[in-house]
């Protein structure tokens, strides 16, 4: 029986008892939720907890996306858990990642804590009882169940898993072929002898193109404007040498993680301080794969500095190699409209297609789209402020794991878990039942800023989602830096008695 089938069987057989109560409820059984459960179990074994997961199995993103070639866009030595060494290739496909997560959950006895097939609809906080009542739908039969908890830990990710973002272009209904979004890839889609056009040039397109190239008639990446790509060997000389030393797994994992983080830190620094030189190096790396005659500036030199949007990783230059072999190509142009046989471009030419893949991104969905009420009053997230990028004003006893957009997601999940664990211990020591972030008097005149500074990171789904998200301010702890190299120092040292946390 495969992983998904085993988890679905568990989902149908394990639900909540009526009036069930837990000290902590973790929402989500992806990489964030698994990491939170591990740290909670290690640091607070006396606390009861459960993990609530809408999908039929664990894995989050790695369960949602099933398109060809789905793989990590981060190095697994940093994307993997700090507490479970990653032993395989640095850039891994979804099956390897799911197997790793399964092993991690089995080793830590976490499977029994998950309630699969349960969707959080809304949550009500009662200040007198100091607890959340979670209104949950059991998907197998549609029954709605109420479950209570003292502390709510949101680890459900940041986007709508049920559908991706697809812009509406004129004439889409006229297209005679198939239009598909990677997030809802049909199991029976056969690309044999098909001409495929992938709209978009982010990490998804960079994964899809080499995965289908050579298996379909031809694959074209259609982009409105270029994206920065970073070709990287999946197994370099340093890694091979280190592996040959027969080190303990923990030692090998730690050295590789430190090396990757150091490399990432230098790239991020250079993206701000010497973006032109970094850009030229990325173009030179592309040229080494594509050859001297390819028009790089047309297709692979963006107008923005590297890392202002995600730097799409290309393991072993696979997408560039597919282009050089003639199995794939890039078209940089704007879409005028869809037609029966393909896409009419703004220069008047027709880009023929049998299958059009809209690799156009996510729909941002803060806190899983659930509604939150405190003592009967609805809390509107856009009116609230982020506290250390983890807690939210107006929401007592709630933490949110949101990872990094540049450094691996899991690096921040670890820091958030340590912060939450320390906060719970602090509450125990104070003998209090609730904690809520609140602006101090000196914070009340802060100018609200978007939750992610567009000058820092301006990916499309981030820009589209600003109006849905809590705000950040201009001073700590209200700044959401998205900088691991700062937060690895600041979060462990964060003052829990600086007046921004109200305990009761």
ROPARO-28378 format. One record per residue (C-alpha): y, z, x; residue in three letters. Coordinates in Angstrom, 2 decimals. Each point is the difference from the previous one (the first is absolute). Layout:
        py        pz        px   code
         Y         Z         X    ALA
...
This chain:
        py        pz        px   code
      0.00      0.00      0.00    UNK
      3.40     -0.96      1.47    UNK
      2.99      2.31      0.39    UNK
      1.81     -1.19     -3.13    UNK
     -3.12      0.34     -2.15    UNK
     -0.71      3.50      1.28    UNK
      3.57      1.07     -0.68    UNK
      0.01     -1.53     -3.50    UNK
     -3.20      1.87     -0.77    UNK
      1.70      3.19      1.19    UNK
      3.06     -0.81     -2.11    UNK
     -2.09     -0.27     -3.13    UNK
     -1.89      3.19      0.77    UNK
      2.78      2.27      1.26    UNK
      3.02      0.84     -2.13    UNK
      2.18      3.02     -0.70    UNK
     -1.15      2.84     -2.18    UNK
      2.32      0.93     -2.85    UNK
      2.76      2.33      1.21    UNK
     -0.90     -0.68      3.65    UNK
      2.34      1.60      2.52    UNK
      0.44     -0.53      3.75    UNK
      2.26      1.57      2.58    UNK
      0.88     -3.48      1.29    UNK
     -0.44     -3.42     -1.58    UNK
      0.06     -3.00      2.36    UNK
      0.78     -3.28     -1.78    UNK
     -1.62     -2.90      1.82    UNK
     -3.17     -0.45      2.05    UNK
      1.32     -2.53      2.49    UNK
      0.75      0.76      3.61    UNK
      2.88      2.39     -0.90    UNK
     -2.04      1.97     -2.53    UNK
     -3.01      0.30      2.29    UNK
      2.22      1.23      2.82    UNK
      1.72      2.51     -2.30    UNK
     -3.37      1.31     -1.23    UNK
     -1.26      0.43      3.56    UNK
      3.04      2.02      1.10    UNK
      0.05      2.06     -3.19    UNK
     -3.68      0.85      0.41    UNK
      0.47      0.89      3.67    UNK
      3.18      2.04     -0.33    UNK
     -0.46      1.52     -3.47    UNK
     -3.74      0.30     -0.71    UNK
      0.75      2.66     -2.60    UNK
      1.84     -2.48     -2.23    UNK
     -1.84     -2.03     -2.62    UNK
      0.90     -3.67     -0.22    UNK
     -1.00     -3.32     -1.53    UNK
      0.88     -3.62      0.71    UNK
      0.96     -2.19     -2.94    UNK
     -0.56     -3.74      0.50    UNK
      0.67     -2.80     -2.47    UNK
     -2.28     -2.52      1.67    UNK
     -3.79      0.01     -0.11    UNK
     -0.32      0.82      3.68    UNK
      1.89      1.49      2.94    UNK
      2.06     -2.07      2.41    UNK
      3.23     -0.81     -1.82    UNK
      1.44     -3.18      1.52    UNK
     -3.38     -0.91      1.48    UNK
     -1.53      0.07     -3.46    UNK
      2.88     -1.82     -1.74    UNK
      0.15     -3.01      2.31    UNK
     -3.04     -2.27      0.19    UNK
      1.57     -3.26      1.15    UNK
     -1.65     -1.88      2.90    UNK
      0.38      1.64      3.39    UNK
      1.65      3.22     -1.24    UNK
      0.55      2.13      3.10    UNK
      2.27      2.63      1.47    UNK
      3.48     -0.90      1.15    UNK
      0.08      3.12      2.17    UNK
     -2.06      1.11      2.95    UNK
     -2.90      2.10     -1.28    UNK
      0.40      2.50      2.82    UNK
      3.22      1.08     -1.71    UNK
     -0.82     -1.07     -3.56    UNK
     -3.24      1.97      0.19    UNK
     -0.02      3.78     -0.36    UNK
      0.94      2.26      2.88    UNK
     -3.08      2.10     -0.86    UNK
     -2.56     -2.85     -0.01    UNK
     -0.10     -2.32      3.01    UNK
      0.03     -3.72     -0.68    UNK
     -2.76     -1.60      2.08    UNK
      0.19     -3.69     -0.88    UNK
      2.43     -2.87      0.54    UNK
      3.69      0.80     -0.29    UNK
      0.77     -2.43     -2.83    UNK
     -2.68      0.34     -2.68    UNK
     -0.98     -1.63     -3.28    UNK
     -0.17      1.92     -3.28    UNK
     -3.81      0.56      0.02    UNK
      0.20      1.74      3.38    UNK
      2.90      2.14     -1.18    UNK
     -1.77      0.96     -3.24    UNK
     -3.11      0.92      1.96    UNK
      2.15      2.19      2.28    UNK
      1.61      1.73     -3.00    UNK
     -3.41      0.55     -1.57    UNK
     -1.24      1.63      3.20    UNK
      3.12      2.18      0.20    UNK
     -0.41      1.21     -3.58    UNK
     -3.74      0.61      0.44    UNK
      0.47      1.96      3.22    UNK
      2.65      2.22     -1.62    UNK
     -1.85      0.28     -3.35    UNK
      2.95     -1.47     -1.91    UNK
     -1.83     -2.38     -2.35    UNK
     -0.83      2.82     -2.41    UNK
      3.69      0.78     -0.50    UNK
      0.96     -3.45     -1.33    UNK
      0.25     -0.86     -3.70    UNK
     -0.10     -3.80     -0.07    UNK
      1.19     -2.09     -2.91    UNK
      2.72      2.50     -1.00    UNK
      3.64     -1.04     -0.38    UNK
      2.96      2.39      0.13    UNK
      2.27     -0.82     -2.95    UNK
      2.55      2.82      0.20    UNK
      0.51      3.50      1.31    UNK
      1.76      3.01     -1.55    UNK
      1.23      2.97      2.03    UNK
      0.22      3.41     -1.66    UNK
      2.30      2.31      1.96    UNK
     -1.29      3.15     -1.69    UNK
     -3.62     -0.78      0.82    UNK
      0.93     -1.66      3.33    UNK
     -2.46     -2.80     -0.50    UNK
     -0.29     -3.69     -0.75    UNK
     -1.86     -1.34     -3.02    UNK
     -1.26     -3.47      0.82    UNK
     -0.66     -2.41     -2.84    UNK
     -2.85     -2.19      1.19    UNK
     -1.79     -2.98     -1.55    UNK
     -3.71     -0.42      0.70    UNK
     -0.39     -3.75      0.29    UNK
     -3.71     -0.22     -0.83    UNK
      0.67      0.98     -3.64    UNK
      3.80      0.29     -0.32    UNK
     -0.15      3.72     -0.69    UNK
      3.12      1.97      0.99    UNK
     -0.53      3.31      1.79    UNK
      2.36      2.77      1.08    UNK
     -0.53      1.57      3.41    UNK
      2.17      2.66      1.63    UNK
      0.88      0.71      3.62    UNK
      2.39      2.19      1.95    UNK
      0.98     -2.66      2.52    UNK
      0.05     -3.77     -0.42    UNK
     -0.46     -2.26      3.02    UNK
      0.75     -3.67     -0.69    UNK
     -1.99     -2.25      2.36    UNK
     -0.32     -3.02     -2.27    UNK
      1.87     -2.46      2.21    UNK
      3.22     -1.81     -0.77    UNK
     -0.80     -3.14     -1.98    UNK
     -1.56     -1.12     -3.28    UNK
     -3.68     -0.61      0.74    UNK
     -0.68     -1.89     -3.22    UNK
      2.21     -3.00      0.72    UNK
      2.10     -1.41      2.82    UNK
      3.50     -1.43      0.02    UNK
      0.23     -3.68     -0.91    UNK
      3.41     -1.64     -0.48    UNK
      0.31     -2.36     -2.94    UNK
      0.70     -3.57      1.05    UNK
      0.92     -2.85     -2.28    UNK
     -2.96     -2.10     -1.06    UNK
     -2.78      2.48      0.86    UNK
     -1.62     -0.79     -3.36    UNK
     -0.15     -3.70      0.98    UNK
     -2.16      0.55      3.07    UNK
     -3.52     -1.33     -0.62    UNK
     -1.70      2.04      2.70    UNK
     -0.55      3.74      0.48    UNK
      2.73      2.57      0.70    UNK
     -1.24      3.31      1.39    UNK
      1.59      3.12      1.50    UNK
     -1.95      1.52      2.93    UNK
      0.03      3.40     -1.70    UNK
     -2.07     -1.37     -2.91    UNK
     -2.22     -2.44      1.86    UNK
     -2.76     -1.40     -2.27    UNK
     -3.54      0.58      1.25    UNK
     -1.04     -3.51     -1.03    UNK
      2.88     -1.96      1.58    UNK
     -1.56     -2.81      2.05    UNK
      2.37     -1.63      2.52    UNK
     -2.49     -2.58      1.26    UNK
      1.71     -3.42      0.34    UNK
      3.20      1.46     -1.51    UNK
      3.55     -0.38      1.30    UNK
      1.45      3.50      0.14    UNK
      3.67      0.97      0.15    UNK
      0.82      3.62      0.79    UNK
      3.55      0.98     -1.00    UNK
      1.31      2.68      2.32    UNK
     -0.17      0.80      3.69    UNK
     -0.67      3.71      0.23    UNK
     -3.10      1.87      1.11    UNK
     -2.02     -1.19     -3.02    UNK
      0.69     -3.67      0.70    UNK
     -0.71      0.53      3.70    UNK
     -3.40      1.41     -0.97    UNK
     -0.86     -2.56     -2.68    UNK
      0.87     -3.16      1.90    UNK
     -2.49      0.41      2.88    UNK
     -2.64      1.36     -2.40    UNK
      0.00     -3.13     -2.19    UNK
      0.97     -2.59      2.63    UNK
     -2.98     -2.20      0.80    UNK
     -1.71      1.04     -3.24    UNK
      2.41     -1.83     -2.31    UNK
      1.32     -3.55      0.40    UNK
      3.30      1.27      1.42    UNK
      2.09      3.18     -0.17    UNK
      3.81      0.02      0.05    UNK
      2.23      3.02      0.36    UNK
      3.17     -0.71     -1.99    UNK
      2.85      2.26      1.01    UNK
      3.61      0.10     -1.09    UNK
      0.99      1.28      3.46    UNK
     -1.90      0.97      3.16    UNK
     -1.65      3.34      0.75    UNK
     -0.58      1.66      3.37    UNK
     -3.67     -0.08      1.02    UNK
     -1.66      1.93      2.80    UNK
     -3.25     -1.45      1.40    UNK
     -2.13      2.69      1.60    UNK
     -3.50      0.08      1.54    UNK
     -2.49      2.07     -1.99    UNK
     -1.61      1.18      3.20    UNK
      2.19      0.18      3.10    UNK
     -0.84      0.85      3.61    UNK
      1.25      3.60     -0.29    UNK
     -2.23      0.67     -3.01    UNK
     -3.02     -1.58      1.68    UNK
      0.52      2.05      3.16    UNK
      0.43      3.20     -1.99    UNK
     -3.13     -0.70     -2.01    UNK
     -2.00     -0.55      3.19    UNK
      0.77      3.55      1.20    UNK
     -2.33      1.48     -2.65    UNK
      2.53      2.62     -1.09    UNK
     -0.58      2.34     -2.91    UNK
      1.07     -1.61     -3.28    UNK
      2.85      2.49     -0.47    UNK
      1.37     -0.66      3.49    UNK
     -0.24     -3.78     -0.34    UNK
      1.64      0.11     -3.45    UNK
      2.83      2.23      1.22    UNK
      0.80     -2.21      3.01    UNK
     -0.03     -3.17     -2.10    UNK
      2.18      1.60     -2.66    UNK
      2.53      1.18      2.59    UNK
      0.09     -3.42      1.60    UNK
      0.56     -1.82     -3.30    UNK
      2.73      2.43     -1.04    UNK
      1.76     -0.44      3.34    UNK
     -0.14     -3.79     -0.38    UNK
      1.30      0.21     -3.59    UNK
      2.82      2.34      1.04    UNK
      1.14     -2.45      2.66    UNK
     -0.08     -2.95     -2.43    UNK
      2.03      1.89     -2.59    UNK
      2.53      1.09      2.66    UNK
      0.38     -3.55      1.23    UNK
      0.35     -1.33     -3.57    UNK
      3.23      2.02     -0.25    UNK
      1.27     -0.10      3.59    UNK
     -1.09     -3.44      1.26    UNK
     -1.05     -2.00     -3.06    UNK
      0.75     -3.42      1.53    UNK
     -2.23      0.58      3.04    UNK
     -2.79      1.36     -2.20    UNK
      0.33     -2.99     -2.30    UNK
     -0.30     -2.41      2.91    UNK
     -3.18      1.74      1.15    UNK
     -1.52     -0.32     -3.48    UNK
      0.88     -3.70     -0.05    UNK
     -1.52     -0.45      3.45    UNK
     -3.22      1.62     -1.20    UNK
     -0.08     -2.37     -2.98    UNK
      0.67     -2.99      2.28    UNK
     -2.97      0.95      2.18    UNK
     -2.26     -0.53     -3.03    UNK
      1.80     -2.87     -1.74    UNK
      0.82     -2.10      3.05    UNK
      3.28     -1.17      1.52    UNK
      0.79     -2.67     -2.61    UNK
     -0.09      2.15     -3.12    UNK
      3.45      0.48     -1.68    UNK
      0.00      3.80      0.33    UNK
      3.61      0.61     -0.97    UNK
     -0.50     -1.77     -3.33    UNK
     -3.06      1.99     -1.10    UNK
     -0.21      3.17      2.08    UNK
      3.52      1.15      0.92    UNK
      1.47      2.18     -2.78    UNK
      3.68      0.74     -0.51    UNK
     -0.59      3.77      0.08    UNK
     -0.86      2.16      3.01    UNK
     -3.66      0.86      0.61    UNK
     -1.31      2.95     -2.04    UNK
      2.75     -0.06     -2.63    UNK
     -2.91     -1.23     -2.05    UNK
     -3.62      0.71      0.83    UNK
     -1.22     -1.69      3.17    UNK
     -3.06     -1.95     -1.16    UNK
     -2.91      0.47      2.40    UNK
     -2.21     -2.98      0.89    UNK
     -3.23      1.13      1.70    UNK
     -0.90     -2.38      2.84    UNK
      2.67     -2.38     -1.35    UNK
     -2.45     -1.15     -2.69    UNK
      2.61     -1.49     -2.35    UNK
      1.69     -1.88      2.84    UNK
     -3.38     -1.32      1.13    UNK
     -0.77     -1.28     -3.52    UNK
      3.34     -1.84      0.02    UNK
     -0.68     -1.51      3.41    UNK
     -3.44     -1.23     -1.15    UNK
      1.65     -1.75     -2.93    UNK
     -1.79      2.11     -2.62    UNK
      3.27      1.67     -1.07    UNK
      3.71     -0.73      0.09    UNK
      3.35      1.60     -0.74    UNK
      2.72     -1.36     -2.25    UNK
      3.39      1.69      0.08    UNK
      1.89     -0.97     -3.17    UNK
      1.22      1.29     -3.34    UNK
     -1.91     -0.61     -3.21    UNK
      1.76     -2.17     -2.58    UNK
     -2.71      0.13     -2.67    UNK
     -3.74     -0.18     -0.64    UNK
     -1.48     -3.26     -1.22    UNK
     -3.44     -1.12     -1.17    UNK
     -1.26     -0.86      3.49    UNK
      1.81      2.56      2.10    UNK
      3.43      1.32      1.01    UNK
      3.18     -2.07      0.10    UNK
      2.13      1.17      2.93    UNK
      3.77      0.07      0.21    UNK
      0.02     -3.09      2.24    UNK
     -1.71     -1.98     -2.78    UNK
     -3.45     -0.19      1.60    UNK
     -3.18      1.05     -1.83    UNK
     -2.33      2.51      1.65    UNK
     -3.33     -0.78     -1.63    UNK
     -2.36      2.83     -0.91    UNK
     -3.19      0.77     -1.90    UNK
      0.43      3.76      0.44    UNK
      3.31      1.86      0.40    UNK
     -0.15      3.55      1.34    UNK
      3.11      2.11     -0.65    UNK
     -0.07      2.34      3.00    UNK
      3.39      1.29     -1.12    UNK
     -0.41      3.74      0.25    UNK
     -0.29      3.18     -2.03    UNK
      1.60      1.63     -2.99    UNK
      1.24      3.38      1.20    UNK
     -1.27      2.84     -2.20    UNK
      1.24      3.47      0.97    UNK
     -2.36      2.90     -0.69    UNK
     -2.47     -2.31     -1.69    UNK
      2.31     -0.69     -2.93    UNK
     -0.74      3.39     -1.60    UNK
      2.70      1.76     -2.03    UNK
      1.04      3.46      1.17    UNK
      1.50      2.71     -2.19    UNK
      1.23      3.45      0.98    UNK
      0.19      2.54     -2.83    UNK
      0.06     -2.87     -2.45    UNK
      2.74     -2.03      1.74    UNK
     -0.85     -3.39      1.51    UNK
      0.79     -0.25      3.71    UNK
      1.49     -3.37      0.95    UNK
     -0.97     -0.79      3.58    UNK
      3.04     -2.21      0.85    UNK
      2.27      3.00     -0.67    UNK
     -1.89      2.25      2.42    UNK
      0.10      0.48      3.78    UNK
     -2.79     -0.21      2.55    UNK
     -0.61      3.12      2.07    UNK
     -1.38     -0.95      3.43    UNK
     -1.35     -3.10     -1.70    UNK
     -2.76      2.21     -1.47    UNK
      1.32      2.12     -2.88    UNK
      2.39     -0.96     -2.80    UNK
      2.79      2.01     -1.60    UNK
     -0.71      1.00     -3.58    UNK
     -3.78     -0.05      0.49    UNK
     -1.52      3.41      0.83    UNK
     -3.22      0.36      1.97    UNK
     -0.31     -3.72      0.67    UNK
     -0.46     -1.93      3.23    UNK
     -0.16     -3.76      0.50    UNK
     -1.75     -1.69      2.91    UNK
      1.86     -3.18      0.92    UNK
     -1.02     -1.37      3.40    UNK
      1.81     -2.07      2.58    UNK
      1.03     -3.62     -0.44    UNK
     -0.06     -0.75      3.74    UNK
     -2.31      2.54      1.58    UNK
     -3.40      0.37     -1.66    UNK
      0.07      1.56     -3.46    UNK
     -2.42      2.75      1.01    UNK
      2.25      1.37      2.73    UNK
      2.39      1.24     -2.67    UNK
     -2.79      1.06     -2.34    UNK
     -1.07      2.43      2.75    UNK
      3.53      1.35      0.42    UNK
      0.43      0.39     -3.77    UNK
     -3.34      1.83     -0.25    UNK
      1.04      2.44      2.73    UNK
      3.36      0.60     -1.75    UNK
     -1.64      0.65     -3.38    UNK
     -2.57      2.32      1.57    UNK
      2.73      2.00      1.73    UNK
      2.02      0.13     -3.22    UNK
     -2.96      1.36     -1.98    UNK
     -0.56      2.68      2.65    UNK
      3.70      0.87     -0.09    UNK
     -0.12      0.40     -3.78    UNK
     -3.05      2.27      0.32    UNK
      1.82      2.14      2.56    UNK
      3.05      0.29     -2.26    UNK
     -2.13      0.75     -3.05    UNK
      1.65     -2.76     -2.08    UNK
     -1.53     -2.43     -2.49    UNK
      2.34     -2.97      0.15    UNK
      2.30     -1.95      2.33    UNK
      2.57     -2.62     -0.98    UNK
      2.37     -1.95      2.28    UNK
      3.66      0.38     -1.00    UNK
      3.32     -1.08      1.48    UNK
      2.03      2.72      1.70    UNK
      3.67      0.29     -0.82    UNK
      0.91     -1.88      3.19    UNK
     -2.38     -2.83     -0.97    UNK
      1.46     -0.69     -3.43    UNK
      2.62     -2.45      1.26    UNK
     -2.50     -2.14      1.92    UNK
      0.28     -3.71     -0.57    UNK
     -3.33     -1.18     -1.45    UNK
     -1.79     -2.59      2.10    UNK
     -3.03     -2.18     -0.80    UNK
     -3.32      1.70      0.71    UNK
     -0.56     -2.52      2.84    UNK
      3.10     -1.17      1.89    UNK
      0.13     -3.83     -0.35    UNK
      1.38     -0.19      3.54    UNK
     -3.17      1.74      1.12    UNK
     -2.56     -1.91     -2.09    UNK
      0.68     -2.65     -2.65    UNK
     -3.35     -1.40     -1.14    UNK
      0.17     -1.62     -3.44    UNK
     -2.00      2.65     -1.88    UNK
      2.20      2.73      1.52    UNK
      3.21     -1.74     -1.09    UNK
     -1.35     -0.66     -3.52    UNK
     -1.04      3.63     -0.40    UNK
      3.13      1.91      1.04    UNK
      1.05      0.65     -3.60    UNK
     -3.34      1.69     -0.77    UNK
     -0.01      2.48      2.86    UNK
      1.55      3.38      0.84    UNK
      3.00     -0.10      2.30    UNK
      0.57      1.17      3.54    UNK
      3.12      1.60      1.42    UNK
      1.91      0.05      3.27    UNK
     -1.36      3.24      1.48    UNK
     -3.24      1.91      0.40    UNK
     -2.23      0.73     -1.77    UNK
      1.16     -2.73     -2.39    UNK
     -0.43     -2.92      2.45    UNK
     -3.08     -2.21     -0.21    UNK
     -0.08     -1.33      3.56    UNK
     -3.31     -1.93     -0.10    UNK
     -0.15      0.77      3.72    UNK
     -3.25      1.54      1.26    UNK
      1.43      0.76      3.43    UNK
      2.68      2.20     -1.57    UNK
     -2.12      1.53     -2.73    UNK
     -2.86      1.05      2.26    UNK
      2.53      2.51      1.37    UNK
      2.16      0.69     -3.07    UNK
     -2.61      0.50     -2.73    UNK
     -2.09      2.64      1.80    UNK
      3.26      1.83      0.76    UNK
      1.58     -0.43     -3.46    UNK
      1.66      3.22     -1.15    UNK
     -1.59      1.19     -3.25    UNK
      2.79      2.55     -0.48    UNK
      3.09     -2.16      0.49    UNK
      1.13      0.39     -3.61    UNK
     -1.27     -3.41     -1.17    UNK
     -3.24      1.40     -1.43    UNK
      0.25      2.32     -3.00    UNK
     -2.95      2.38     -0.32    UNK
     -0.99      1.90     -3.13    UNK
